[in-house]
C-alpha cells in the first residue's frame, strides 16, 4: 500500500469518529437562597474577588508557618500525587482516541507434508508497520470515556485546592489556640503568684491570732485550684504544639513558634458577597460539579454500547525468504486491511443495566453537588450569624474583666482597713481569674470565626 493510501485511510478513520451520544450537560440550580440571612435579596452587592491566603493572613509569623505546611504537609503531598495519578489516567484514556501504530518483525518456519514421500519446508521473514485493534469511535464511546477521565482529573485537581484551603485554616486555627493557651498560662502564673502571697499573709495572720484556720484552708484551696488549672493548660499547650507541628509536616519541630498577644494577630476582613459566588469560589463545589460532568459523560459511553463497534487492524511491510534480502530490491511488499464490526445481539440485559447504572450514578452526583452547595452555604451562615454575637460578647467580657479587676483593688484596700474578710478577697481573686480567662476565650473565638470565614468562602 502506498503512503497516499495509508494517509487516506487514517483520514477516514479520524473523520468517522465524530458522533457522540453523551447527553448535554446542564448545571443544576443552586438549592440555596439568593442572599445570606440579614442581607436583603434585592440589595446590590459588590462581589469581591477571593483573597489569596497571603492577603487574608497578613501576620508574618503565621505566614511562615503556612508556607512550611504547604511545603511539607503529608496530606497535601498525597493530594498532589493523587492529581498526578488522575492526570496519568486521563492520558491513558485519551490515547485510546488515536490509533496505535506499531512496528513488527516476524519469522515463520513451516513444514507441509503432501504425501509420505513429499514434504515442503519454508521460512519467511516479515517486517512491517501497522495498527492493531483500533476502535473507530463512530458513536462516541471512547470520546465519552475520555471526557469522563478528564472531568475526574479536574475534580482531583480541585480536591487538591480544597485540601490546601483546609490545611491553611487548620494551621491558623492551631496557631490561635497556641497563643490563647500561652496567654492563659501567663494569666494563671500571675494569679498563682498573687494567691501564694495571699496564703503566706493569711498564715502569718493566723499565727498572730488575727485569722481563723478556715481562712488558711480557703487560701490553700485557691492556690491548689490555680495550680490545677495551670497544669491543665500546660497539657493542652503540649498537645496543641504537637498538632501544629503535625500540620507543618515537621516531626523534628525545626520551625520556631513565635508567641505574641492575641490582640497582635490581625486578619483581613472580607466581603461574603452572594451565595452564588460560592459556586466559583469553593474548590469542593467545583470538584463536585466535575464529578457530575464525569457521570454525565459515562452515560454517553453506556448509550454507545447499544450500537455496533468497529475495530480496525492494518499492516504494511516487506517479506522475503531470506533475512539478508528483506530490505533489498528483491524483497516483496505486502499489506493487510481487516475491519471488524461487532453488533450486540443478546447479552442478557447487560447494556441496559449498565445504562441504568450510569444514569443512577449521575442522579447521585446531582444530589452530592446540591448537598455540597448547601453545606458551603451553611458554613458561611454559621460564621456570619455568630460574628455579631461574638463581637458583642467580647466587648462585654472585656468590660467585665476591668470591673472585676477594679473590684479586687477595692477589696484589697478595704481588707487593709479591716472592713472585709479574707474570704471576700479570695472570692474576688477567683472572679478576676474567671473573667480574664473568659475574655481570652472570646478573643480566641473571634479569631477562629475569622479564620473559618476564609475556608467557608473558598480560600485560595
Helices and strands as residue ranges (DSSP letters): H 3-16, H 53-56, H 60-72, H 74-95, E 101-113, E 119-136, H 141-207, H 213-248, G 262-264, G 275-277, H 278-281, H 283-304, E 309-320, G 323-325, E 332-342, H 350-416, H 422-456
